[in-house]
Amino acid sequence: QLSARPDQRTAVRPARLPGEVGGTAAVVTHGTDGAPDLYEMDPIAFENLVAELFRAMGMQAVTTQRSGDGGVDVDALDPDPIRGGKIVVQVKRYRNTVPPTAVRDLYGTVQSEGANKGVLVTTSRFGPGAHTFANGKPLSLIAGPELVDLLGRYGLRGRLGPASPAGTAAADEAPDHNVLGMNWAGGVALDVCALVCKGTTVLSDDHFVFYNNPRTPDGSVRMLPGFAPDRAAMQVRFEALPADADRLVLVAAIDPQTDPDADLAGFTDARIRLLDAAGEELGQLEVSDGRPGETALVLGSFRQRAGGDWDFVIGGKGYAGGLEALVQEYGIEVA
């Protein structure tokens, strides 16, 4: 920080006194000892570890005072003259999915602090609602697995609890669901469907969710009746999707029985509302308009990141051959 009066020396209030740290420097393991469990780490030690990670990445970083920090746990400064600037960091040592409200609070802190960027670091994960809100804003979300990977990459250590037996999950990590509510302008009748994929290939015919197969075998994706203001809806349990699935593709197609001569020229002002299990809207996702001559369209896809979170990528590819042509491209054989 630059003093307003550089000709006068003014005492600087320390962010934290040595006696308040409690000898936590040894918690960060650099040698061959076992990595510390981030869930069990002292909160101050965890903030120190995150600050040390930012310093290892070439930034200036200090932890803030425990009180009156304005929602900032670590103050960082990236010296890069182009992409650098002030960074405010919040640290959440959670086991459950971080709620979108925490991301909204971080954005408010970025604005109030006049920072260039905000970073939210957690031992847990972020749901699609958090990523939807952060999209297009100067925010970065670092989930637990990504944090562990970054620590290892920069010579630090950390783990996320003891290894769990295969096929088991803690009771407080039971997957919750989201609802995808879809609406569009125009009177065109559409079938909205979903494909659970690995890459661009559907896992099986049973993982193509449409009117004749309204749910996946495990129930992680299921169709719901449309309810106002939405004309179609899907329920998704992202954390319960099959382990080998890394993409959930949403598509729409003309209903040939209801409107056999229609195309997607009337499919405009489309949107997907992302709702939580209680029905609260977490955000809205952009969807491409339809085009004349096309009768099926990829609305977009949720794609799993390396850390396990799911981001939405807008679609837009259309098909003149309807739903049949679309699903064939994803590996489904149509008799």
C-alpha positions in Angstrom: 0.0 0.0 0.0 1.3 3.5 -0.9 1.1 6.1 1.8 -0.7 9.3 1.1 2.2 11.1 2.8 5.4 9.2 2.0 7.4 11.9 3.8 5.9 10.7 7.1 6.5 7.3 8.6 3.3 5.8 9.9 3.0 2.6 11.9 1.4 -0.3 9.9 -1.1 -2.4 11.8 -0.1 -6.1 11.3 -2.6 -8.5 9.7 -1.8 -11.1 12.4 0.7 -11.2 15.3 3.1 -14.2 15.6 1.4 -15.2 18.9 -1.9 -15.5 17.1 -0.7 -18.0 14.6 -0.1 -20.8 17.1 2.9 -22.4 15.5 1.0 -23.4 12.4 3.8 -23.0 10.0 4.8 -26.7 10.4 1.4 -27.8 9.2 2.4 -27.3 5.6 4.3 -30.4 4.7 7.1 -30.0 2.2 8.9 -33.3 2.8 7.9 -36.9 2.7 5.6 -36.8 5.7 1.9 -37.5 5.1 -0.1 -34.6 3.7 -2.3 -32.7 6.3 -6.1 -33.3 6.1 -7.5 -30.0 5.0 -10.9 -30.8 6.7 -9.2 -31.2 10.1 -6.7 -28.3 9.7 -7.0 -25.3 12.1 -9.0 -22.5 10.2 -6.1 -20.0 10.6 -3.6 -22.6 9.4 -5.8 -23.3 6.4 -5.9 -19.6 5.5 -2.1 -19.5 5.9 -1.8 -22.4 3.6 -3.9 -20.7 0.9 -1.8 -17.5 1.3 1.4 -19.6 0.9 -0.1 -21.1 -2.3 -0.6 -17.7 -3.8 2.9 -16.7 -2.8 4.2 -19.8 -4.4 2.4 -18.8 -7.6 4.4 -15.6 -7.7 2.0 -13.2 -6.0 2.2 -11.1 -2.8 -0.3 -12.5 -0.3 -1.1 -12.0 3.4 -4.0 -13.2 5.6 -6.3 -10.6 7.1 -7.4 -10.0 10.6 -10.0 -12.4 12.1 -12.4 -9.5 12.6 -13.3 -6.6 10.5 -11.9 -8.2 7.3 -14.9 -7.3 5.2 -15.3 -10.8 4.0 -11.7 -11.1 2.8 -9.5 -14.0 4.2 -6.4 -13.4 2.1 -5.3 -10.2 0.3 -3.3 -10.9 -2.8 -1.5 -8.8 -5.4 -0.6 -10.1 -8.8 2.4 -8.1 -10.0 1.8 -8.9 -13.7 1.4 -5.5 -15.5 -1.3 -6.8 -17.8 -3.5 -9.3 -16.1 -2.5 -8.5 -12.5 -3.9 -6.3 -9.8 -5.6 -6.7 -6.4 -7.2 -10.0 -5.7 -9.5 -10.7 -2.7 -9.6 -14.4 -1.6 -12.3 -16.0 0.5 -11.7 -19.4 2.0 -14.5 -21.9 2.8 -13.5 -25.1 4.6 -16.8 -26.9 3.8 -17.8 -30.5 3.3 -21.1 -29.8 1.5 -21.5 -28.0 -1.8 -20.8 -24.3 -1.6 -24.1 -22.4 -2.1 -24.4 -19.8 -4.8 -25.0 -17.2 -2.1 -21.3 -17.4 -1.1 -20.3 -16.6 -4.7 -22.7 -13.6 -4.8 -21.2 -12.4 -1.5 -17.7 -12.7 -3.0 -18.8 -10.6 -6.0 -20.1 -7.9 -3.7 -16.8 -7.9 -1.8 -14.9 -7.5 -5.1 -17.0 -4.5 -5.9 -16.8 -2.9 -2.5 -13.0 -3.5 -2.2 -12.3 -2.2 -5.7 -10.5 -5.4 -6.5 -9.6 -6.7 -10.0 -10.6 -10.2 -9.2 -12.2 -12.4 -6.5 -11.2 -16.0 -5.8 -13.2 -18.5 -3.7 -11.3 -21.5 -2.4 -13.0 -24.4 -0.8 -12.4 -28.0 0.3 -15.8 -28.9 -1.2 -17.4 -28.3 -4.6 -19.5 -25.8 -6.4 -22.8 -26.5 -8.0 -24.0 -25.4 -11.4 -25.7 -22.4 -9.8 -22.4 -21.1 -8.5 -20.7 -21.4 -11.9 -23.7 -19.8 -13.6 -23.5 -16.7 -11.4 -19.7 -16.5 -11.8 -19.8 -16.8 -15.6 -18.6 -13.6 -17.2 -17.6 -12.0 -13.9 -14.0 -11.5 -12.6 -14.4 -14.5 -10.3 -12.5 -17.8 -10.0 -13.8 -20.8 -8.1 -11.3 -23.4 -6.9 -12.9 -26.6 -5.6 -11.3 -29.1 -3.3 -9.8 -31.5 -5.8 -8.4 -28.5 -7.8 -6.9 -27.1 -4.6 -5.1 -30.3 -3.8 -3.8 -30.4 -7.3 -2.5 -26.8 -7.1 -0.9 -27.5 -3.7 1.0 -30.4 -5.2 2.0 -28.5 -8.3 3.6 -25.7 -6.2 5.4 -27.9 -3.7 2.8 -27.8 -0.9 0.7 -30.7 0.5 -2.9 -31.3 1.4 -5.5 -34.0 1.2 -9.3 -34.1 1.6 -10.0 -36.5 4.4 -9.4 -40.2 4.6 -9.9 -42.4 1.6 -13.5 -43.7 1.4 -14.3 -47.3 0.5 -15.4 -47.6 -3.1 -19.1 -47.0 -3.7 -19.7 -45.2 -0.3 -20.4 -41.6 0.5 -20.7 -39.6 3.7 -24.3 -38.9 4.7 -23.7 -35.2 4.6 -22.5 -35.5 1.0 -25.7 -37.2 -0.4 -26.4 -35.6 -3.8 -29.0 -33.0 -4.0 -30.9 -32.2 -7.2 -31.4 -29.2 -9.5 -34.3 -28.5 -11.8 -33.7 -27.2 -15.3 -36.8 -25.2 -16.4 -36.9 -24.4 -20.1 -39.0 -21.8 -21.9 -39.1 -20.1 -25.3 -41.1 -17.7 -27.4 -43.3 -18.8 -30.3 -46.0 -21.4 -30.5 -43.8 -24.3 -31.8 -44.3 -27.6 -29.9 -41.0 -29.1 -28.8 -39.7 -32.2 -27.1 -36.9 -31.4 -24.7 -34.5 -34.3 -24.1 -31.2 -35.1 -22.4 -28.3 -37.4 -23.2 -25.8 -38.5 -20.5 -22.5 -38.9 -22.3 -18.9 -39.5 -22.1 -17.5 -37.0 -24.5 -19.8 -37.0 -27.5 -21.1 -40.6 -27.1 -24.1 -41.4 -25.0 -23.4 -44.0 -22.3 -26.2 -46.3 -23.5 -29.7 -46.1 -25.0 -31.0 -46.0 -21.4 -29.1 -42.8 -20.8 -31.1 -41.0 -23.5 -34.0 -39.3 -21.6 -37.0 -38.5 -23.7 -40.8 -39.0 -23.7 -40.5 -42.8 -24.1 -37.7 -43.1 -21.5 -38.4 -40.5 -18.9 -35.5 -41.3 -16.5 -32.0 -42.8 -16.5 -31.6 -46.3 -14.8 -30.2 -44.7 -11.7 -32.7 -41.8 -11.6 -30.0 -39.1 -11.8 -31.8 -37.5 -14.7 -35.6 -37.5 -15.1 -38.2 -35.6 -17.0 -40.7 -33.4 -15.1 -44.0 -31.9 -16.3 -43.6 -28.3 -17.3 -44.8 -25.8 -14.7 -45.3 -22.1 -15.1 -43.4 -20.2 -16.2 -41.5 -23.1 -17.9 -42.8 -25.2 -20.8 -40.5 -28.2 -20.0 -38.4 -29.3 -17.1 -35.7 -31.8 -16.1 -34.5 -32.9 -12.7 -30.8 -33.6 -12.5 -28.6 -34.9 -9.6 -25.2 -33.9 -10.9 -23.3 -35.7 -8.2 -25.2 -38.9 -8.8 -24.4 -39.1 -12.5 -22.5 -42.2 -13.5 -18.8 -42.0 -12.8 -17.8 -42.3 -16.4 -20.2 -39.5 -17.5 -18.6 -36.1 -18.1 -21.3 -34.4 -20.1 -25.1 -33.9 -19.9 -26.4 -32.7 -23.3 -29.7 -30.9 -23.6 -31.5 -30.9 -26.9 -34.9 -29.8 -28.3 -36.7 -31.2 -31.3 -40.0 -30.5 -33.2 -42.8 -32.9 -32.1 -43.6 -34.4 -35.5 -47.0 -35.7 -34.4 -48.2 -32.3 -33.0 -46.6 -30.1 -35.6 -45.3 -32.1 -38.6 -44.6 -29.2 -40.9 -42.9 -26.9 -38.4 -39.3 -26.0 -38.1 -37.3 -24.1 -35.5 -37.6 -20.6 -37.0 -40.2 -19.9 -34.2 -37.8 -21.0 -31.5 -36.6 -17.7 -30.1 -35.9 -16.0 -26.8 -35.1 -19.4 -25.3 -33.7 -19.7 -21.8 -33.0 -22.4 -19.2 -33.7 -21.5 -15.6 -31.5 -23.3 -13.1 -33.3 -24.0 -9.9 -32.3 -25.6 -6.6 -34.3 -28.4 -4.9 -36.5 -25.8 -3.1 -37.4 -24.1 -6.4 -35.2 -21.0 -5.9 -33.8 -19.7 -9.1 -30.0 -19.8 -9.1 -29.5 -18.3 -12.6 -30.4 -18.3 -16.2 -28.5 -19.9 -19.1 -28.4 -18.5 -22.6 -29.7 -20.8 -25.4 -29.3 -20.2 -29.2 -32.3 -19.4 -31.3 -33.5 -21.9 -33.9 -33.2 -21.5 -37.7 -35.4 -22.1 -40.6 -35.2 -25.6 -42.0 -33.9 -27.1 -38.8 -36.1 -29.4 -36.7 -33.7 -30.3 -33.9 -31.1 -28.3 -31.9 -28.5 -28.8 -29.3 -29.4 -26.3 -26.5 -26.1 -26.8 -24.6 -24.3 -29.1 -22.4 -23.1 -29.3 -18.8 -19.5 -30.5 -18.9 -17.5 -31.8 -15.9 -14.3 -29.9 -15.0 -11.2 -31.7 -13.7 -12.2 -30.8 -10.2 -15.6 -32.4 -10.5 -17.7 -29.3 -10.9 -20.1 -28.8 -13.9 -20.0 -25.8 -16.2 -22.6 -25.0 -18.9 -21.5 -24.6 -22.5 -24.0 -23.1 -25.0 -24.9 -25.3 -28.0 -26.3 -24.1 -31.3 -25.8 -26.9 -33.7 -29.0 -27.6 -35.6 -30.2 -30.6 -37.6 -32.6 -30.8 -40.6 -33.2 -34.5 -39.9 -34.9 -33.9 -36.6 -34.2 -35.8 -33.3 -33.3 -39.0 -35.2 -30.4 -37.3 -37.0 -29.3 -35.6 -33.7 -29.1 -38.7 -31.5 -27.4 -40.8 -34.2 -24.5 -38.3 -34.0 -24.3 -39.2 -30.3 -24.1 -42.9 -31.0 -27.7 -44.0 -30.7 -28.8 -46.5 -33.4 -32.3 -45.7 -34.7 -34.2 -48.7 -36.2 
